């Protein structure tokens, strides 16, 4: 998978000067924070690096279809921009001072039964942008853009199992009769799951902090299991290989 957003070119304008400086960082700004004066499309149309995001004349962030925006509401600075729940994405969002946003490439997102979306963990070449609006930019009593800070980040792992690993094997060592239960402990952190049964005779149900599997037939097959915590997900496997 190709890298998303990286490398960033850091062609930033820091509070009106065509350069980038650490002087505008405040405690809590993550490493790699970039300060940028984004002029709207009527006053130069500054792009937010390679994301394609710009500000239109009505003072909205516009993605141009290259990414999905998630609005997080009022936050305490760029360091407080955390994608706790990627649920309702948009291609346009009002630019509001003191508010945080997350931008993600559409191809990086997977939707879960809850309606929430997440990005894959591990070395998948995926990252996203955290954005914070510091203040509007004005000229002659007109708003002409916004001073923003942003930084590239990668999805947290939240102790989810390694992407692509086999987390459960059901075979003659732990399965001897149809209807028997085999359990898998879920990672802590309100994990959501999506089990792909591929039409085979297998059931998967949640029981507290565990998934319970039962077979109603004998077969051999490797199933995909997706686990999500907050903005991150992993794809793992349940390998069924019971004797016929």
C-alpha positions in Angstrom: 0.0 0.0 0.0 1.3 3.4 -0.9 2.0 5.9 1.9 -0.8 8.3 2.6 0.0 12.1 2.9 3.7 11.4 3.5 6.1 12.8 2.7 4.8 16.2 3.6 6.7 19.0 2.0 6.5 21.4 4.9 6.0 24.4 2.6 4.4 26.3 5.4 3.8 30.0 6.0 4.1 30.7 9.7 1.8 33.5 10.8 2.4 35.6 7.7 6.1 34.8 7.1 7.0 32.5 4.2 8.9 30.1 6.4 8.5 27.5 9.1 9.7 28.0 12.7 9.5 26.2 16.0 8.9 29.6 17.7 5.1 29.2 17.2 4.9 25.8 18.9 3.3 25.7 22.3 3.6 23.0 25.0 1.5 20.0 23.8 2.2 20.5 20.1 3.4 17.1 18.8 6.8 16.7 17.2 6.6 17.6 13.5 4.0 20.3 14.0 3.7 22.7 11.1 2.2 26.2 11.4 0.5 27.4 8.2 -1.3 30.5 7.1 -4.0 29.2 4.7 -5.3 31.9 2.4 -8.8 31.1 1.0 -9.5 30.5 -2.7 -10.2 34.2 -3.2 -6.8 35.3 -1.8 -4.3 32.9 -3.1 -5.8 29.5 -2.2 -3.1 27.9 0.0 -3.1 24.1 -0.1 -2.5 22.1 3.1 0.5 20.4 1.6 -0.2 17.3 -0.4 -3.7 16.6 1.1 -5.4 18.9 -1.5 -7.3 20.6 1.3 -8.0 24.3 0.8 -10.4 27.0 2.2 -13.2 28.2 0.0 -14.6 31.8 -0.1 -17.3 30.8 2.4 -14.5 29.8 4.9 -15.0 26.0 4.6 -12.3 23.4 4.4 -12.7 21.6 1.1 -11.0 18.3 0.4 -11.4 18.2 -3.4 -12.2 14.5 -3.1 -8.7 13.5 -2.1 -9.4 12.8 1.5 -12.2 12.6 4.1 -12.6 15.2 6.9 -13.8 14.4 10.4 -14.7 17.3 12.6 -13.9 16.9 16.3 -15.4 20.1 17.7 -13.6 22.4 20.1 -10.3 21.1 21.5 -7.5 22.5 23.6 -4.9 22.6 20.8 -3.3 20.4 18.2 -2.0 18.0 20.9 -5.7 17.4 21.9 -6.8 16.4 18.4 -7.4 12.7 18.8 -9.7 10.7 16.5 -11.7 8.9 19.1 -14.5 8.1 16.8 -14.4 8.4 13.0 -18.1 8.1 12.3 -19.3 10.9 10.0 -16.9 11.9 7.3 -17.4 14.9 5.0 -15.8 16.6 2.0 -16.5 20.1 3.4 -16.4 21.5 6.9 -16.6 25.0 8.4 -13.3 26.5 9.5 -13.8 27.3 13.2 -11.1 28.7 15.5 -10.3 26.4 18.4 -11.7 23.4 16.6 -9.9 20.2 15.6 -10.2 18.0 12.5 -8.8 14.8 11.1 -8.1 14.1 7.4 -7.8 10.6 6.0 -7.5 9.2 2.5 -10.7 7.3 1.6 -8.8 4.1 0.6 -7.4 3.9 4.2 -10.8 3.6 5.8 -12.8 0.5 6.7 -16.4 0.7 7.9 -17.6 -1.5 10.8 -21.2 -2.6 11.6 -21.5 0.2 14.1 -21.0 2.8 11.3 -17.7 3.8 12.7 -14.6 3.8 10.5 -11.0 2.9 11.2 -7.5 2.8 9.7 -5.2 -0.3 9.6 -2.4 -0.7 12.1 1.1 -1.9 11.5 3.4 -1.3 8.6 0.6 -0.6 6.1 1.9 2.7 4.8 -1.1 4.6 6.3 -1.1 7.9 8.0 -3.5 10.8 8.5 -3.5 14.5 9.3 -4.4 16.2 12.6 -5.5 19.8 12.0 -6.2 22.6 14.5 -7.5 26.1 13.6 -5.7 28.7 15.7 -7.5 31.8 14.5 -9.0 33.5 11.4 -6.9 35.6 9.1 -8.2 39.0 8.3 -7.4 41.8 5.9 -9.4 45.1 5.8 -12.0 43.7 8.2 -12.6 40.7 5.9 -11.7 37.0 6.7 -9.3 35.8 4.1 -8.3 32.4 5.5 -7.1 30.8 8.7 -4.0 30.2 10.7 -3.7 26.5 11.3 -1.4 23.9 12.8 -1.2 20.4 11.5 0.9 17.2 11.9 1.0 13.8 10.3 0.2 10.8 12.6 -0.1 7.1 12.3 -2.9 4.9 13.8 -2.3 3.8 17.3 -2.1 0.0 17.8 -4.0 0.0 21.2 -2.5 -3.5 21.8 -4.5 -5.0 18.9 -3.2 -8.3 17.5 -0.6 -8.0 14.8 -2.2 -7.3 11.4 -2.3 -10.6 9.4 -1.7 -12.9 12.3 -3.7 -16.0 13.2 -5.3 -15.4 16.6 -7.2 -18.7 17.0 -6.9 -22.2 15.6 -9.8 -24.6 15.9 -8.6 -28.2 15.2 -8.8 -31.7 16.8 -6.7 -30.4 19.7 -9.4 -28.2 21.0 -12.6 -29.2 19.1 -14.2 -32.7 19.4 -17.9 -32.4 18.8 -20.3 -30.1 16.9 -21.9 -27.4 19.1 -18.8 -27.2 21.3 -17.7 -23.6 22.3 -14.3 -22.2 21.5 -13.5 -18.7 22.9 -11.2 -15.9 22.0 -10.4 -13.1 24.4 -10.9 -9.6 22.9 -8.3 -6.9 23.5 -9.2 -4.4 26.2 -10.6 -1.1 25.1 -14.2 -1.6 23.9 -13.1 -3.6 20.8 -15.6 -3.9 18.0 -15.5 -7.0 15.8 -16.6 -8.0 12.3 -16.3 -11.7 11.5 -16.5 -12.9 7.8 -18.1 -16.3 7.8 -17.9 -16.8 4.0 -21.2 -18.8 4.1 -19.7 -21.7 6.1 -21.4 -23.3 9.1 -19.8 -21.3 11.9 -21.3 -18.9 14.3 -19.5 -16.0 16.1 -21.1 -14.2 19.1 -19.8 -11.9 21.7 -20.0 -12.8 25.4 -18.6 -10.0 27.4 -14.9 -9.7 26.7 -14.8 -12.8 24.5 -15.9 -14.1 21.2 -17.6 -17.5 21.2 -17.3 -19.7 18.1 -19.4 -22.8 17.3 -19.4 -25.1 14.3 -22.4 -26.9 12.8 -20.4 -28.8 10.3 -17.0 -30.2 9.8 -14.7 -28.3 7.4 -11.4 -26.6 6.9 -11.3 -22.9 6.2 -9.4 -19.8 7.2 -11.7 -16.9 8.2 -11.0 -13.1 8.4 -11.7 -11.4 11.6 -11.6 -7.6 11.9 -11.1 -5.9 15.3 -11.4 -2.2 15.9 -10.5 0.1 18.8 -11.2 3.8 18.3 -9.6 4.9 15.0 -7.6 1.7 14.5 -8.3 -1.8 13.2 -6.5 -5.0 12.5 -7.3 -8.0 10.2 -6.5 -11.3 11.8 -7.5 -14.9 11.1 -9.4 -17.8 12.7 -8.1 -21.0 11.2 -10.6 -23.9 11.3 -9.1 -27.3 10.4 -11.3 -30.0 12.0 -11.3 -33.6 10.8 -14.1 -34.6 8.5 
